[in-house]
Amino acid sequence: MSRVKVVDTTLRDGHQCLWATRMTTAMMRPVLERMDRVGFDVIELMGAVHFDTCVRFLGENPWDRLRLFRDTFKNTERQAIIRSKCALRFDLEPDDINLLWYELLVRNGIESLIAFDGLHDLGNLESGLKHAKSLGARTQGWLIFSESPVHTDALYVAKAREFLDRCGVSSLMIEDTSGILTPERLRTLAPALQAEIGPDVPLGLHTHNLAGLGQSLYIEAARLGIDNIYTCISPIADGNAPPSIQTTVRNLRHYGFEVDVDDELLCEICTHFERVAERSGHPLGRPQDFDASSFDHQIPGGVMSNLVSQLEAAGLIEKLPAVLEECGRIRAETGWPIMVTPFSQFVGVQATLNVLTGSRYTQVPDEMKKYALGYYGDLLSPVEPDVLDRIVENGSKAIALTPPTPEPALPALRERHPEASDEELLLWHSFPEELVTNMFAATPDETDYSENALLHLVEEVAKRPDLSRVFVSKGDTTVDIRGR
């Protein structure tokens, strides 16, 4: 049997799906060196959403995190993810901003860039991927899987060829954001792609365990000769996240496949993240049972967790089944958008508004109108005419019917911030100035998450003012703390 390579995405996709991207650098730092020695083929580290969360919520400079990765991962290729032509925003950005985004990722230690466009409009990726390749980065294309009348094997074969010929990527990956790719469909899709791209172009697979299909899918992927698979380290795996590497490795080895990872190091890292989850209150990822409804709404993990939390906060969680059903209807009516950022968010918000107001498309977010009008690229299938009419009529009148061409932004940005580095300029451009100012002034999380049982005990005792005495004894060491 052949060797299966493993890409780790714990630090990118795992906590993005399970912890709303709230893992701090302090939570990662104690195990980074061990992750570098596990034997991963690639470690996927950051994308636009991680920059957003660092600035908005964590008070961390995301460039500092990226440079820490660069300085720590010496044995494993470092990878980042690119979303369309959006840099750090949802809207399409000017070319100078997008090219700077690619350049800064490479400058700060990223060796591999994997890029996607939710509409498979590769005109949004061509110039950036070619620029990254000229800088020495390895470039890859995401083929984002969806079940719909338009997302056929033939479409994916055509897009694979376009990625290779138009964008010059060196490898491709099937990305199953919604966790709905079945082994049966992979048996037709993977061979069709392999026949088109040939044996010299690596083909990977990335799924999520939303519908409980991940483990059976990865076994089938190995049998079909898929070159690499994407997993996360438990407990930041399964459920909304990609499959657990521990379970995946056991399964693949059972069927005779070779997977060169250090099981002992994986166990140590797993223990660390279990401890982090316990101390921070973040949930543990769990295997998920088969969920047939996922094939209709196709909402991915990160969006699902946010949708649930927002409905719970509003006291409307009982509306979730109706919202998910409405997501499926909206997909069919609006050209079968793939449920990946940002379109999964657009559909989820529109579905929530339709359900809560009891009237469909009477309230239309700006982003939904822009999508329908082609602001984010060419749609693979048109919006139904009557739905398009309602979206245009009820959406903001300030949104022009014809998308404008973004003007260059760097000259004015450099004039406004003459002392700023390129990294700082991109932050000033992408976020409200107040948020960037607050981030630079903030003190990042400096909690010691390393294995220190005594420190953890003291922290827990401090949370219990009702305790009058704590007595701990181990060997020749005794700690006896009494209240006054």
C-alpha positions in Angstrom: 0.0 0.0 0.0 1.2 3.6 -0.7 2.1 6.4 1.7 -0.6 9.0 2.5 0.7 12.5 3.3 -1.1 14.5 6.0 -1.7 18.3 6.1 -2.4 19.6 9.6 -4.9 22.4 9.8 -5.5 22.6 13.6 -4.1 26.1 13.9 -6.2 27.3 10.9 -9.4 25.4 10.3 -9.8 23.5 13.5 -10.3 26.4 15.9 -11.9 28.4 13.1 -14.7 25.8 13.0 -15.0 24.9 16.7 -13.8 27.9 18.7 -14.9 30.7 16.4 -11.2 31.4 15.6 -10.6 32.4 19.2 -7.4 30.4 19.8 -4.8 32.9 21.0 -1.1 32.7 20.2 -0.4 31.9 23.9 -2.6 28.8 23.6 -0.5 27.6 20.6 3.0 28.5 21.6 3.8 25.6 24.0 3.3 22.9 21.3 4.5 24.6 18.1 8.0 23.0 18.2 6.4 19.6 18.8 4.0 20.1 15.9 7.0 20.8 13.7 8.4 17.4 14.6 5.2 15.3 14.1 5.9 14.5 10.5 3.2 16.6 8.8 3.7 17.2 5.1 2.4 20.8 5.5 1.0 22.8 8.4 -1.8 25.2 7.4 -1.6 28.3 9.6 -3.7 31.3 8.8 -6.2 33.0 6.5 -8.0 36.3 6.4 -10.5 35.4 9.2 -7.6 34.9 11.6 -6.3 38.4 10.9 -9.8 39.7 11.4 -10.2 37.9 14.8 -6.7 39.0 16.0 -7.5 42.6 15.3 -11.2 42.7 16.4 -11.3 40.3 19.4 -7.9 39.1 20.6 -5.9 42.3 20.7 -3.0 40.5 18.9 -1.0 41.7 15.9 -1.5 38.9 13.4 1.8 39.6 11.7 3.6 38.8 15.0 1.8 35.4 15.1 2.8 34.7 11.5 6.4 35.6 12.2 6.4 33.3 15.3 5.3 30.5 13.0 8.1 31.3 10.5 10.7 31.2 13.3 9.4 28.0 14.8 8.4 25.7 11.9 11.8 24.7 10.5 10.9 21.2 9.3 7.4 21.6 7.9 6.1 23.7 5.0 4.0 26.6 6.2 0.8 27.3 4.3 -1.8 30.1 4.3 -5.2 30.3 2.6 -6.3 33.0 0.1 -9.9 33.9 -0.4 -10.7 35.2 -3.9 -9.6 38.8 -4.6 -10.7 40.0 -1.2 -7.5 40.2 0.8 -8.8 40.8 4.3 -12.3 41.9 3.4 -15.4 40.4 1.8 -15.6 42.8 -1.1 -13.3 42.5 -4.1 -10.2 44.7 -3.5 -8.0 46.7 -6.0 -5.2 44.8 -7.6 -2.5 46.7 -5.6 -4.0 45.6 -2.3 -4.4 42.0 -3.4 -0.9 41.7 -4.7 0.4 43.3 -1.5 -1.5 40.7 0.5 0.2 37.8 -1.4 3.6 39.5 -1.1 3.4 40.1 2.6 2.3 36.5 3.4 5.4 35.2 1.5 7.6 37.9 3.1 6.5 36.8 6.6 7.3 33.2 6.1 4.5 31.5 4.1 5.9 29.0 1.7 2.7 27.6 0.2 -0.5 29.5 -0.8 -3.7 27.7 -1.4 -6.4 29.8 -3.0 -10.1 29.6 -3.7 -12.9 31.6 -5.2 -16.4 30.7 -4.1 -17.8 31.1 -7.6 -14.9 29.4 -9.3 -14.3 32.7 -11.2 -10.6 32.2 -11.6 -10.2 35.7 -13.0 -10.3 36.7 -9.3 -7.2 34.6 -8.6 -5.0 34.6 -11.7 -2.8 37.7 -11.1 -2.3 37.0 -7.4 -1.3 33.3 -7.9 1.1 34.2 -10.7 2.6 36.9 -8.5 3.0 34.5 -5.6 4.7 32.0 -7.9 7.1 34.7 -9.1 8.1 35.3 -5.4 9.0 31.6 -5.0 5.8 30.4 -3.2 4.2 27.1 -4.1 0.6 27.7 -5.3 -2.4 25.5 -5.2 -6.0 25.7 -6.3 -9.1 24.7 -4.3 -11.9 22.9 -6.2 -14.7 23.6 -3.8 -17.2 20.8 -3.8 -20.9 21.3 -3.8 -24.0 19.1 -4.6 -26.1 20.9 -7.2 -27.3 20.6 -10.8 -24.3 22.8 -11.9 -21.5 21.3 -9.9 -20.8 18.2 -12.0 -17.7 16.2 -12.4 -17.3 17.9 -15.9 -17.3 21.3 -14.3 -14.6 20.4 -11.8 -12.5 18.9 -14.6 -12.8 22.1 -16.5 -11.9 24.2 -13.5 -8.9 22.0 -12.7 -7.6 22.6 -16.2 -8.2 26.3 -15.9 -6.3 26.4 -12.5 -3.4 24.8 -14.2 -3.3 26.6 -17.5 -4.6 30.0 -16.5 -3.2 30.4 -12.9 -0.1 28.2 -13.2 -0.7 26.3 -9.9 1.4 23.3 -9.0 -1.2 21.2 -7.2 -5.0 21.0 -6.6 -7.2 20.1 -3.8 -10.9 19.0 -3.5 -12.3 21.2 -0.7 -15.5 19.8 0.9 -16.4 22.7 3.2 -19.9 21.3 4.0 -18.8 17.7 4.7 -21.2 16.3 2.1 -18.9 14.6 -0.3 -19.6 10.9 -0.2 -17.3 8.0 -1.0 -19.6 7.1 -3.9 -19.3 10.6 -5.5 -15.5 10.6 -4.9 -15.2 7.4 -6.9 -16.3 9.3 -10.0 -14.8 12.8 -9.2 -11.3 11.8 -8.2 -10.6 9.5 -11.3 -12.0 12.2 -13.6 -9.7 14.8 -12.1 -6.7 12.5 -12.1 -7.2 11.6 -15.8 -7.2 15.3 -16.6 -4.3 16.6 -14.6 -2.0 13.5 -14.9 0.2 11.8 -12.3 2.6 14.7 -11.8 0.1 17.1 -10.3 -0.7 16.3 -6.7 -4.4 16.1 -5.7 -5.5 16.5 -2.1 -8.7 16.3 -0.2 -10.0 18.4 2.7 -13.4 17.5 4.3 -15.3 18.4 7.5 -17.1 15.9 9.7 -20.4 17.8 9.7 -22.4 14.9 8.3 -20.3 12.1 9.8 -18.7 11.1 6.5 -15.1 12.1 7.1 -13.5 8.8 8.0 -15.1 6.7 5.3 -14.3 9.4 2.8 -10.6 9.5 3.7 -10.3 5.7 3.5 -11.8 5.8 0.0 -9.5 8.7 -0.9 -6.4 6.7 0.0 -7.7 3.8 -2.1 -8.1 6.1 -5.1 -4.6 7.5 -4.8 -5.3 10.9 -3.4 -1.9 12.4 -2.5 -2.7 14.2 0.8 -5.5 14.6 3.3 -6.3 17.4 5.7 -6.9 16.6 9.4 -6.8 18.3 12.8 -5.4 17.1 16.1 -8.1 16.1 18.7 -9.8 17.7 20.5 -9.9 20.4 17.9 -11.3 18.0 15.3 -14.5 16.4 14.2 -18.0 17.9 14.4 -17.8 21.1 12.5 -14.1 20.7 12.0 -12.0 18.3 9.8 -11.5 14.7 10.9 -9.3 13.8 13.8 -5.8 12.7 12.7 -5.6 10.1 15.5 -8.7 8.3 14.2 -7.7 8.8 10.5 -4.2 7.4 11.1 -5.6 4.3 12.9 -8.0 3.6 10.1 -5.5 4.1 7.3 -2.9 1.9 9.0 -5.6 -0.8 9.5 -6.0 -1.0 5.8 -2.3 -1.1 5.2 -1.5 2.5 4.2 1.7 4.1 5.5 1.3 7.3 7.4 4.6 8.7 8.8 3.5 10.7 11.9 4.8 10.5 15.5 1.9 9.1 17.6 3.6 10.0 20.9 4.0 13.6 19.9 0.4 13.7 18.7 -0.7 12.4 22.1 1.2 15.1 23.9 -0.2 17.8 21.7 -3.7 16.4 22.2 -3.3 16.5 26.0 -2.2 20.2 25.7 -5.2 21.3 23.7 -7.5 19.4 26.1 -6.0 21.3 28.9 -6.4 24.6 27.0 -10.1 23.8 26.2 -10.8 23.1 29.9 -9.1 26.3 31.1 -10.6 28.6 28.4 -14.1 27.1 28.3 -13.8 26.2 24.6 -15.7 23.1 23.4 -14.1 19.8 22.6 -14.7 18.4 19.1 -16.7 15.2 19.0 -17.4 12.7 16.2 -20.8 13.5 14.6 -23.5 11.1 13.4 -24.8 11.2 9.8 -27.0 14.2 9.1 -29.0 14.0 5.9 -30.2 17.6 6.2 -26.6 18.8 5.5 -27.1 17.9 1.8 -29.8 20.5 1.5 -28.5 23.5 3.4 -24.8 22.7 3.0 -23.9 25.3 5.7 -20.2 24.8 6.7 -18.9 24.3 10.2 -17.7 27.8 11.1 -20.9 29.4 9.8 -23.1 26.8 11.5 -21.5 27.4 15.0 -22.0 31.2 14.6 -25.6 30.8 13.4 -26.4 28.6 16.4 -24.8 31.0 18.9 -26.5 34.0 17.4 -30.0 32.4 17.5 -29.3 31.2 21.0 -28.3 34.7 22.1 -31.5 36.1 20.6 -33.6 33.4 22.3 -34.6 32.0 18.9 -32.8 28.7 18.7 -36.1 26.9 18.0 -36.0 28.7 14.6 -32.8 26.9 13.5 -34.5 24.0 11.5 -36.6 26.5 9.6 -33.6 28.7 8.9 -31.6 25.7 7.6 -34.5 24.7 5.4 -34.7 28.2 4.0 -30.9 28.1 3.2 -31.6 25.2 0.9 -34.4 27.1 -0.9 -32.2 30.3 -1.3 -29.4 28.3 -2.8 -31.6 26.9 -5.5 -33.1 30.3 -6.2 -29.9 32.3 -6.4 -27.7 30.2 -8.8 -26.5 27.5 -6.4 -23.7 29.4 -4.6 -21.2 27.1 -2.9 -21.6 27.3 0.9 -18.1 28.8 1.5 -17.1 32.2 2.9 -18.5 34.7 2.1 -21.5 33.2 0.3 -22.5 30.8 3.2 -22.7 33.9 5.4 -24.8 35.8 2.9 -27.3 32.9 2.5 -27.4 32.3 6.2 -28.3 35.9 7.0 -30.9 36.1 4.2 -32.5 32.9 5.4 -32.6 34.2 9.0 -34.3 37.4 7.8 -36.8 35.5 5.6 -37.8 33.3 8.5 -37.9 35.9 11.3 -39.9 38.4 9.2 -42.2 35.8 7.7 -41.7 37.4 4.3 -39.1 36.4 1.8 -36.6 38.9 0.4 -38.4 41.9 1.8 -35.2 42.7 3.8 -32.1 42.2 1.7 -28.6 42.8 3.1 -26.2 44.8 0.9 -24.0 41.8 0.4 -26.8 39.6 -1.0 -27.7 42.3 -3.5 -24.1 42.7 -4.6 -23.8 38.9 -5.0 -26.9 38.8 -7.2 -25.5 41.6 -9.4 -22.1 40.0 -9.9 -20.0 42.2 -7.6 -18.1 39.1 -6.4 -17.6 37.6 -9.9 -19.5 35.7 -12.5 -22.2 33.3 -11.3 -22.1 29.7 -12.5 -25.9 29.8 -12.8 -28.3 32.8 -12.9 -30.5 34.0 -10.1 -34.2 33.2 -10.8 -35.7 36.3 -12.5 -38.5 36.9 -9.9 -36.1 36.5 -7.0 -33.6 38.8 -8.7 -36.3 41.4 -9.1 -37.1 41.2 -5.4 -33.5 41.4 -4.3 -32.9 44.5 -6.6 -36.1 46.2 -5.5 -35.7 45.7 -1.8 -31.9 46.0 -1.5 -30.1 49.3 -0.9 -30.6 51.8 -3.7 -27.1 53.0 -3.1 -25.8 49.8 -4.7 -25.3 50.4 -8.5 -26.7 47.8 -10.9 -23.3 47.6 -12.6 -20.3 46.7 -10.3 -17.6 49.4 -10.3 -13.9 48.7 -10.9 -11.9 49.2 -7.7 -9.4 52.0 -7.9 -5.8 51.6 -6.7 -5.6 52.2 -2.9 -1.9 52.1 -2.0 -0.9 55.6 -3.0 -3.5 57.3 -0.8 -2.9 54.8 2.0 0.9 55.5 2.0 0.2 59.2 2.0 -2.1 58.9 5.0 0.3 56.7 7.0 3.8 57.7 5.8 5.6 56.0 8.7 3.7 52.7 8.6 5.2 49.4 7.3 3.5 47.5 4.5 2.1 45.1 7.1 0.6 48.0 9.1 -0.7 49.6 5.9 -2.7 46.5 5.1 -4.3 46.5 8.5 -5.1 50.3 8.4 -6.7 49.7 5.0 -8.7 46.6 6.0 -10.2 47.5 9.4 -11.7 50.6 11.1 -8.9 52.8 12.4 -10.2 52.6 16.0 -9.9 48.8 15.9 -6.3 48.9 14.6 -5.3 51.5 17.2 -6.8 49.5 20.0 -5.1 46.3 18.8 -1.7 48.0 18.8 -2.4 49.3 22.3 -3.7 46.0 23.7 -1.8 43.5 25.8 -2.2 40.1 24.1 -3.1 37.0 26.1 0.0 36.2 28.1 -1.4 33.2 30.0 1.1 30.4 30.5 -0.7 27.4 28.9 2.4 25.1 29.3 2.2 22.0 31.5 2.3 23.5 35.0 0.0 21.6 37.3 0.8 23.8 40.4 0.1 27.0 38.5 -3.2 25.5 37.2 -4.1 24.5 40.8 -3.5 28.0 42.1 -5.6 29.5 39.3 -8.5 27.1 40.1 -8.3 27.8 43.8 -8.4 31.5 43.1 -11.8 31.0 41.5 -13.2 29.4 44.7 -13.3 32.0 47.5 -15.5 29.5 49.5 -12.6 27.1 50.1 -11.0 27.3 53.6 -8.2 24.9 53.0 -6.3 23.2 50.1 -3.9 20.3 50.9 -1.8 18.7 48.2 0.9 16.1 48.7 3.2 14.3 46.2 6.3 12.4 47.3 8.4 14.6 49.6 6.5 17.8 48.6 3.5 19.1 50.5 1.4 22.2 49.9 -1.0 23.3 52.7 -3.0 26.5 52.0 -5.4 27.6 54.7 -7.7 30.6 54.7 -7.8 33.2 57.4 
